[in-house]
Amino acid sequence: MDPMYIALSYYRRRKFDECIEVCTKLLTKNPYDQGAWVLKTRALTEQIYVDEVEVDEEGIAEMLMDDTAIAQVARPGTSLKKPGTSANGPSQSVRPMSQSGRPLSGFIRPGTQGGRPGTMEQAMKTPRTATTARPVTTASGRFVRLGTASMLSQPDGPFINLSKINFAKYAKRPNLSKALFEYIFLHENDVRNALQLAAMATEASGYKDWWWKVQLAKCYYRLGLYRDAEKQLKSALRDEDVVDTYLYLCKVYVKLDQPLTAIEVFLKGLERFPKETTLLTGIARIYEGMNDIANAVKYYKEVLQSDNTHVEAISCIATNHFYSDQPEVALKFFRRLLQMGVYNTEIFNNIGLCCFYAQQYDMALSCFERALALSSDETMGDIWYNISHIAVRIGDLRLAYQCLRLALASDNDHSEAYNNLGVLELRRGNVEEARSHFQSSINLAEHMYEPHYNLAHLSDKIGDLQTGFRSIKRSTDAFPEHSEGKDLFASLKIKLSAV
């Protein structure tokens, strides 16, 4: 059988290692075999392909050195970095919040679990990713350069020596230049050479090829030149309407913190591509990031009208129903995910909580048992924390205390567990231990209002008015709608003025 046919078969079945091996043998016999060269290039690229449409996780450098900001304080409802409080839907003081003040989504995606700290000290405390034990240092950290790996696989060095390539010659040959660009951009992560090739190829095509304009925009985006990327994407849309181009353009506007402009672009895309789920999902994500939960749920429901197996839409709608005190409705959505084959710790944890609040206690216990059986080191602490909530609800404070201890044994940085453990210690009369737990919770998650309020309440009881006033001021500044915090703030202010 023809070795080239075998290599193509491996490539179609995504057996890239076997495909690369066959192509290497063909290139050893004939180094000028363009077909084998292109196929090997594409196979190497597909091995580490990353969907560029998804918004990147922001690292410390991007959080603290924002060159795109034009005002210190954005108008309410116009920024993703400082979202306002939601006027619709359930009180967000009940729903878990990220450090930036936005409610945690029902679906983990890039950018939803992190915050935007204001200082380097806070940045070093940002939530860790699932794959690393330290904070994300830069957004480009996920674009791992695999040049050293290719050197190991080739006894004579890398597969393509970029320093010796004549980009002007390749730019005039679209059948070779596109595969070469993706190899340089994705596999080698060499943005400078990729930008050079893309610029030459765009010029060679007479500035009429929309694909090369999008690639130029990708390079500009990686280099932080967002306005240049915006120009290239708009020009590409004038040449050809493509869904991915709309998504890339909205990604640029999100990076520039212009969510309303991004929504306008999504709506223009929907005029050309009605009911396109990726565009509808993008609008819902932006509304969710701005704490406009009502509009987010509206667009997630539109997504389900087009694709009733969309996991993200089902998860986010179910989460919203749960925090809207509708556990029975949320349970139907989570059960739908289970029927679709989503079988993990999180789904059983959520079903267990819904069953408990829907008063189906026998199902709740069995679901949490399965969640514990499937849990990993990253999720074990959350499972025990939720079980402690159930123990508190049924009045078994001893069991709740043990569950919170187990949660901290699994995850020593679990700020919510520290806060609740402090409350239980206070009920036992252990004032100093309660204060220590509240302080630990504040140090781990300064954006939470509960430990600030609890520490202020405790300080008021023992007469430490200064500490209590500082804590409650942080709480009321972050959550002005919290009425109990306002009352305590006013009480401590009067007491301090009397002193």
C-alpha positions as CSV (number, residue, x, y, z in Angstrom):
1,M,0.0,0.0,0.0
2,D,1.2,3.5,-0.8
3,P,2.9,5.0,2.3
4,M,1.4,8.4,1.6
5,Y,-2.1,6.9,1.7
6,I,-1.3,5.2,5.0
7,A,0.0,8.6,6.4
8,L,-3.3,10.3,5.3
9,S,-5.3,7.5,6.9
10,Y,-3.4,8.0,10.2
11,Y,-4.0,11.8,10.0
12,R,-7.8,11.4,9.4
13,R,-8.0,9.0,12.4
14,R,-6.0,11.5,14.5
15,K,-3.1,9.1,15.1
16,F,-0.6,11.9,14.7
17,D,2.5,10.1,16.0
18,E,2.1,7.3,13.5
19,C,1.4,9.8,10.7
20,I,4.6,11.8,11.6
21,E,6.6,8.6,11.6
22,V,5.5,7.6,8.1
23,C,6.1,11.1,6.8
24,T,9.6,11.2,8.3
25,K,10.5,8.0,6.4
26,L,9.1,9.5,3.2
27,L,11.1,12.7,3.7
28,T,14.2,10.6,4.5
29,K,14.0,9.0,1.0
30,N,13.0,12.2,-0.7
31,P,13.5,15.5,1.2
32,Y,11.7,17.5,-1.5
33,D,8.4,15.6,-1.2
34,Q,6.0,18.5,-0.6
35,G,3.0,16.3,0.2
36,A,4.8,14.5,3.0
37,W,6.3,17.8,4.2
38,V,2.8,19.5,4.4
39,L,1.2,16.5,6.1
40,K,3.9,16.2,8.7
41,T,3.7,19.9,9.4
42,R,-0.1,19.7,9.9
43,A,0.2,16.6,12.1
44,L,2.8,18.3,14.3
45,T,0.4,21.3,14.6
46,E,-2.7,19.3,15.4
47,Q,-0.9,17.6,18.3
48,I,-0.9,20.8,20.3
49,Y,-3.8,22.7,18.6
50,V,-5.6,25.2,20.9
51,D,-8.8,26.9,20.0
52,E,-7.9,30.6,19.8
53,V,-11.5,31.7,20.0
54,E,-11.8,31.1,23.8
55,V,-10.9,34.0,26.0
56,D,-7.6,33.5,27.7
57,E,-7.0,33.3,31.4
58,E,-5.6,36.6,32.6
59,G,-2.3,36.4,34.4
60,I,-0.6,38.7,36.9
61,A,1.0,40.9,34.3
62,E,-2.3,41.5,32.5
63,M,-4.1,42.2,35.7
64,L,-1.7,44.7,37.2
65,M,-0.4,46.4,34.0
66,D,-3.5,47.2,31.9
67,D,-2.5,49.5,29.1
68,T,-6.0,49.4,27.5
69,A,-7.8,51.3,30.4
70,I,-8.8,54.8,29.5
71,A,-10.6,55.6,32.8
72,Q,-10.0,54.6,36.4
73,V,-13.7,53.9,37.1
74,A,-15.9,52.6,34.3
75,R,-19.6,53.5,34.1
76,P,-21.9,50.9,35.8
77,G,-22.9,48.1,33.4
78,T,-20.1,48.8,30.8
79,S,-17.2,46.9,32.2
80,L,-16.4,43.2,32.8
81,K,-13.6,44.1,35.3
82,K,-15.8,45.9,37.8
83,P,-19.3,44.4,37.2
84,G,-22.2,46.1,39.0
85,T,-24.8,44.5,41.2
86,S,-27.6,42.7,39.4
87,A,-31.0,44.4,39.7
88,N,-32.8,41.3,38.4
89,G,-32.8,37.8,39.7
90,P,-31.8,36.5,43.1
91,S,-29.6,38.4,45.5
92,Q,-26.0,37.9,44.6
93,S,-25.0,38.0,48.2
94,V,-26.2,34.4,48.4
95,R,-24.4,33.2,45.3
96,P,-20.6,32.5,45.4
97,M,-18.6,35.3,43.9
98,S,-15.3,35.6,42.2
99,Q,-12.7,38.2,43.3
100,S,-13.8,40.7,40.7
101,G,-17.4,40.6,42.0
102,R,-19.0,38.5,39.4
103,P,-21.1,35.4,40.3
104,L,-19.4,32.0,39.7
105,S,-20.7,30.4,36.5
106,G,-22.2,26.9,36.4
107,F,-19.6,26.0,33.8
108,I,-15.9,26.3,34.2
109,R,-14.3,28.2,31.3
110,P,-11.3,30.4,30.9
111,G,-11.6,33.7,32.8
112,T,-14.5,32.7,35.1
113,Q,-12.7,31.5,38.1
114,G,-10.1,34.2,38.5
115,G,-10.4,37.8,39.7
116,R,-8.7,41.1,39.0
117,P,-6.5,41.9,42.1
118,G,-5.4,45.4,42.6
119,T,-2.0,44.7,44.2
120,M,0.8,42.2,43.6
121,E,0.1,40.7,47.1
122,Q,-3.5,40.0,46.1
123,A,-2.4,38.7,42.7
124,M,-0.2,36.1,44.3
125,K,-3.3,34.8,46.2
126,T,-5.4,34.4,43.1
127,P,-7.1,31.0,42.5
128,R,-4.8,28.4,41.1
129,T,-5.5,26.5,37.9
130,A,-6.1,22.8,37.9
131,T,-2.8,22.0,36.2
132,T,-0.4,24.1,38.2
133,A,0.3,24.7,41.9
134,R,1.2,28.4,41.5
135,P,-0.7,31.4,40.2
136,V,-0.8,31.9,36.4
137,T,2.0,34.3,35.6
138,T,1.1,35.3,32.1
139,A,-1.6,34.6,29.5
140,S,1.0,33.3,27.1
141,G,1.9,30.5,29.6
142,R,-0.6,28.2,28.0
143,F,1.1,28.5,24.6
144,V,3.9,26.1,25.4
145,R,6.8,26.3,23.0
146,L,7.5,22.8,21.8
147,G,10.6,23.5,19.8
148,T,12.7,21.6,22.2
149,A,10.5,18.5,21.9
150,S,10.8,18.6,18.1
151,M,14.6,18.8,18.5
152,L,14.5,15.6,20.6
153,S,12.5,13.8,17.9
154,Q,14.9,14.8,15.2
155,P,18.5,13.7,15.5
156,D,19.6,16.6,13.2
157,G,17.7,19.3,15.0
158,P,14.2,20.8,14.5
159,F,11.9,19.7,11.7
160,I,11.9,23.2,10.2
161,N,14.8,25.6,10.7
162,L,13.0,28.9,10.7
163,S,16.2,30.9,10.5
164,K,17.0,29.5,7.1
165,I,13.5,29.8,5.5
166,N,12.9,32.3,2.7
167,F,9.4,33.6,3.8
168,A,9.0,35.6,0.6
169,K,9.1,32.4,-1.5
170,Y,6.7,30.5,0.7
171,A,4.3,33.5,0.9
172,K,3.6,33.1,-2.8
173,R,2.5,29.5,-2.5
174,P,-0.8,29.2,-0.5
175,N,-0.7,25.4,-0.5
176,L,2.5,25.5,1.6
177,S,2.4,28.9,3.4
178,K,-0.8,28.2,5.4
179,A,0.5,24.9,6.8
180,L,3.8,26.6,7.5
181,F,2.1,29.5,9.3
182,E,0.1,27.3,11.6
183,Y,3.2,25.3,12.4
184,I,5.2,28.5,13.3
185,F,2.3,30.1,15.2
186,L,1.0,27.1,17.2
187,H,3.8,24.6,17.4
188,E,6.8,26.9,17.6
189,N,5.0,29.8,19.2
190,D,7.2,32.1,17.3
191,V,4.9,35.1,16.8
192,R,7.5,37.4,15.2
193,N,8.2,35.0,12.3
194,A,4.5,34.1,12.0
195,L,3.6,37.8,11.7
196,Q,6.3,38.2,9.0
197,L,5.0,35.3,7.0
198,A,1.4,36.5,7.4
199,A,2.2,40.0,6.3
200,M,4.1,38.8,3.1
201,A,1.3,36.3,2.3
202,T,-1.4,39.1,2.7
203,E,0.6,41.3,0.3
204,A,1.1,38.4,-2.1
205,S,-2.7,37.8,-2.2
206,G,-3.4,41.4,-3.1
207,Y,-5.0,42.0,0.3
208,K,-8.0,40.0,-0.7
209,D,-7.6,36.8,1.3
210,W,-9.6,37.1,4.5
211,W,-7.9,34.1,6.0
212,W,-4.5,35.8,6.1
213,K,-6.1,38.9,7.7
214,V,-7.4,36.8,10.5
215,Q,-4.0,35.3,11.0
216,L,-2.5,38.7,11.2
217,A,-5.1,39.7,13.8
218,K,-4.1,36.6,15.8
219,C,-0.4,37.7,15.8
220,Y,-1.3,41.2,16.8
221,Y,-3.5,39.9,19.6
222,R,-0.7,37.7,21.0
223,L,1.6,40.8,20.9
224,G,-1.0,42.9,22.7
225,L,-1.7,45.2,19.7
226,Y,-5.5,44.9,20.1
227,R,-6.4,47.9,17.9
228,D,-4.4,46.6,15.0
229,A,-6.0,43.2,15.5
230,E,-9.4,45.0,15.4
231,K,-8.6,46.6,12.1
232,Q,-7.6,43.4,10.5
233,L,-10.7,41.5,11.7
234,K,-13.0,44.2,10.4
235,S,-11.3,44.1,7.1
236,A,-11.6,40.3,7.0
237,L,-15.4,40.6,7.7
238,R,-15.7,43.0,4.7
239,D,-14.2,40.3,2.5
240,E,-16.0,37.3,3.9
241,D,-18.6,36.7,6.6
242,V,-17.3,33.9,8.8
243,V,-18.5,33.0,12.3
244,D,-15.0,32.6,13.7
245,T,-14.1,36.1,12.6
246,Y,-17.0,37.5,14.6
247,L,-15.9,35.5,17.6
248,Y,-12.2,36.7,17.3
249,L,-13.4,40.4,17.0
250,C,-15.6,40.0,20.1
251,K,-12.6,38.4,21.9
252,V,-10.6,41.6,21.1
253,Y,-13.4,43.8,22.5
254,V,-13.6,41.8,25.7
255,K,-9.8,42.2,26.1
256,L,-10.3,45.9,25.7
257,D,-13.1,45.8,28.3
258,Q,-15.8,46.9,25.9
259,P,-18.5,44.3,26.5
260,L,-21.3,46.4,25.0
261,T,-19.4,46.8,21.7
262,A,-18.8,43.0,21.8
263,I,-22.5,42.4,22.2
264,E,-23.2,44.6,19.1
265,V,-20.8,42.6,17.1
266,F,-22.4,39.3,18.2
267,L,-25.8,40.7,17.2
268,K,-24.5,41.7,13.8
269,G,-23.2,38.1,13.4
270,L,-26.6,36.7,14.4
271,E,-28.2,38.7,11.6
272,R,-26.0,36.9,9.1
273,F,-26.0,33.5,10.9
274,P,-29.4,33.2,12.8
275,K,-29.5,30.8,15.7
276,E,-25.7,30.3,15.7
277,T,-25.1,28.8,19.1
278,T,-21.5,30.1,19.5
279,L,-22.7,33.6,19.0
280,L,-25.6,33.2,21.4
281,T,-23.3,31.7,24.0
282,G,-20.9,34.6,23.6
283,I,-23.7,37.1,24.4
284,A,-24.8,35.1,27.4
285,R,-21.3,34.9,28.8
286,I,-20.8,38.7,28.5
287,Y,-24.2,39.4,30.3
288,E,-23.2,36.9,32.9
289,G,-19.9,38.6,33.4
290,M,-21.7,41.9,33.9
291,N,-24.0,40.3,36.5
292,D,-27.0,40.7,34.2
293,I,-28.2,37.2,35.0
294,A,-31.7,37.7,33.6
295,N,-30.4,38.5,30.1
296,A,-27.7,35.8,30.4
297,V,-30.4,33.1,31.1
298,K,-32.5,34.5,28.2
299,Y,-29.8,33.9,25.7
300,Y,-28.8,30.5,27.2
301,K,-32.4,29.4,26.7
302,E,-32.1,30.5,23.0
303,V,-29.0,28.4,22.8
304,L,-31.0,25.4,24.0
305,Q,-33.7,26.0,21.4
306,S,-31.1,25.4,18.7
307,D,-29.0,22.8,20.5
308,N,-30.7,21.0,23.4
309,T,-27.5,19.2,24.3
310,H,-25.4,22.3,25.0
311,V,-23.7,21.5,28.3
312,E,-22.7,25.0,29.2
313,A,-26.2,26.4,28.7
314,I,-27.9,23.6,30.7
315,S,-25.4,24.0,33.5
316,C,-25.7,27.8,33.8
317,I,-29.5,27.7,33.6
318,A,-29.6,25.0,36.3
319,T,-27.2,27.0,38.5
320,N,-29.4,30.1,38.2
321,H,-32.6,28.1,39.1
322,F,-30.8,26.7,42.2
323,Y,-29.8,30.1,43.5
324,S,-33.3,31.4,42.7
325,D,-34.7,29.0,45.3
326,Q,-36.0,26.6,42.6
327,P,-34.1,23.4,43.4
328,E,-36.7,21.1,41.8
329,V,-36.3,22.9,38.4
330,A,-32.5,22.9,38.7
331,L,-32.7,19.2,39.5
332,K,-34.3,18.5,36.1
333,F,-31.5,20.2,34.3
334,F,-28.8,18.5,36.2
335,R,-30.5,15.1,35.6
336,R,-30.5,16.0,31.9
337,L,-26.8,16.4,32.0
338,L,-26.4,13.0,33.7
339,Q,-28.6,11.4,31.0
340,M,-26.3,13.0,28.4
341,G,-23.3,11.2,29.9
342,V,-21.8,13.9,32.1
343,Y,-20.5,11.6,34.9
344,N,-18.2,13.4,37.3
345,T,-17.9,14.7,40.9
346,E,-19.5,18.1,40.2
347,I,-22.7,16.7,38.7
348,F,-23.4,14.4,41.6
349,N,-22.5,17.2,44.1
350,N,-25.0,19.5,42.4
351,I,-27.7,16.8,42.2
352,G,-27.1,16.1,45.9
353,L,-27.6,19.7,46.9
354,C,-30.8,20.0,44.7
355,C,-32.2,16.8,46.2
356,F,-31.5,18.0,49.8
357,Y,-33.2,21.4,49.2
358,A,-36.1,19.7,47.4
359,Q,-36.4,17.5,50.6
360,Q,-35.4,14.2,48.9
361,Y,-33.0,13.3,51.6
362,D,-32.4,9.7,50.7
363,M,-31.2,10.7,47.2
364,A,-29.1,13.5,48.5
365,L,-26.9,11.1,50.7
366,S,-26.4,8.6,47.9
367,C,-25.4,11.4,45.5
368,F,-22.8,12.8,47.9
369,E,-21.4,9.3,48.4
370,R,-20.9,9.0,44.7
371,A,-19.4,12.5,44.5
372,L,-16.9,11.5,47.2
373,A,-16.0,8.3,45.4
374,L,-15.3,10.2,42.1
375,S,-13.7,13.3,43.7
376,S,-10.0,14.2,43.2
377,D,-7.7,16.2,45.5
378,E,-9.0,19.5,43.9
379,T,-12.7,18.8,44.5
380,M,-12.7,16.8,47.8
381,G,-12.7,20.0,49.9
382,D,-15.8,21.4,48.2
383,I,-17.7,18.1,48.6
384,W,-17.0,18.0,52.4
385,Y,-17.9,21.7,52.7
386,N,-21.3,21.0,51.1
387,I,-21.9,18.0,53.3
388,S,-21.2,20.3,56.3
389,H,-24.0,22.6,55.1
390,I,-26.4,19.7,55.1
391,A,-25.2,18.7,58.6
392,V,-25.9,22.3,59.8
393,R,-29.4,22.2,58.2
394,I,-30.3,19.0,60.1
395,G,-28.9,20.3,63.3
396,D,-25.9,18.0,63.7
397,L,-23.2,20.6,64.5
398,R,-20.7,17.9,65.5
399,L,-20.9,16.3,62.1
400,A,-20.6,19.8,60.5
401,Y,-17.5,20.5,62.5
402,Q,-15.9,17.2,61.4
403,C,-16.8,17.8,57.7
404,L,-15.3,21.3,57.8
405,R,-12.1,19.8,59.3
406,L,-12.0,17.3,56.5
407,A,-12.6,20.0,53.9
408,L,-9.5,21.9,55.3
409,A,-7.5,18.7,55.4
410,S,-8.2,18.2,51.7
411,D,-7.8,21.9,50.7
412,N,-6.0,24.1,53.2
413,D,-6.9,27.2,51.2
414,H,-10.7,26.8,51.4
415,S,-11.7,30.2,52.7
416,E,-15.4,29.4,53.0
417,A,-14.6,26.4,55.3
418,Y,-12.5,28.6,57.5
419,N,-15.3,31.1,57.8
420,N,-17.9,28.5,58.8
421,L,-15.5,26.8,61.1
422,G,-15.1,30.1,62.9
423,V,-18.9,30.4,63.3
424,L,-19.0,26.9,64.9
425,E,-16.0,27.8,67.2
426,L,-17.8,30.9,68.2
427,R,-20.9,28.9,69.1
428,R,-18.7,26.7,71.3
429,G,-17.3,29.8,73.1
430,N,-13.8,29.7,71.6
431,V,-13.5,33.3,70.8
432,E,-9.8,33.4,69.9
433,E,-10.0,30.4,67.6
434,A,-13.1,31.9,65.9
435,R,-11.2,35.1,65.3
436,S,-8.2,33.2,63.9
437,H,-10.4,31.3,61.5
438,F,-12.2,34.5,60.3
439,Q,-8.8,36.2,59.8
440,S,-7.6,33.2,57.8
441,S,-10.7,33.3,55.6
442,I,-10.2,37.1,54.9
443,N,-6.5,36.5,54.0
444,L,-7.4,33.8,51.5
445,A,-10.4,35.6,50.0
446,E,-10.6,39.3,50.6
447,H,-13.6,39.6,48.2
448,M,-16.0,37.6,50.5
449,Y,-18.2,39.7,52.7
450,E,-19.1,36.9,55.2
451,P,-15.8,36.7,57.1
452,H,-15.6,40.5,57.2
453,Y,-19.1,40.7,58.7
454,N,-18.5,37.9,61.2
455,L,-15.1,39.3,62.3
456,A,-16.8,42.7,62.8
457,H,-19.6,41.2,64.8
458,L,-17.1,39.3,67.0
459,S,-15.0,42.4,67.5
460,D,-18.1,44.4,68.5
461,K,-18.9,41.7,71.2
462,I,-15.4,41.7,72.7
463,G,-15.0,45.5,72.5
464,D,-12.4,45.7,69.7
465,L,-14.2,48.5,67.9
466,Q,-11.4,49.6,65.5
467,T,-10.9,46.1,64.1
468,G,-14.7,45.6,63.7
469,F,-15.2,49.0,62.0
470,R,-12.4,48.2,59.4
471,S,-13.9,44.8,58.7
472,I,-17.5,45.9,58.3
473,K,-16.4,48.9,56.1
474,R,-14.8,46.4,53.6
475,S,-17.9,44.3,53.7
476,T,-20.3,47.2,53.0
477,D,-18.1,48.7,50.3
478,A,-18.1,45.4,48.5
479,F,-21.8,44.6,49.0
480,P,-23.7,47.8,49.6
481,E,-27.0,45.9,49.3
482,H,-26.3,43.9,52.5
483,S,-28.7,45.4,55.0
484,E,-27.3,43.7,58.1
485,G,-23.9,45.0,57.2
486,K,-25.2,48.5,57.0
487,D,-26.9,48.2,60.4
488,L,-23.7,46.9,62.0
489,F,-21.6,49.6,60.2
490,A,-23.9,52.3,61.6
491,S,-23.8,50.8,65.1
492,L,-20.0,50.6,65.2
493,K,-19.7,54.2,63.8
494,I,-21.9,55.5,66.6
495,K,-19.9,53.6,69.3
496,L,-16.6,54.9,67.9
497,S,-17.8,58.5,67.8
498,A,-18.9,58.1,71.4
499,V,-15.4,56.9,72.4
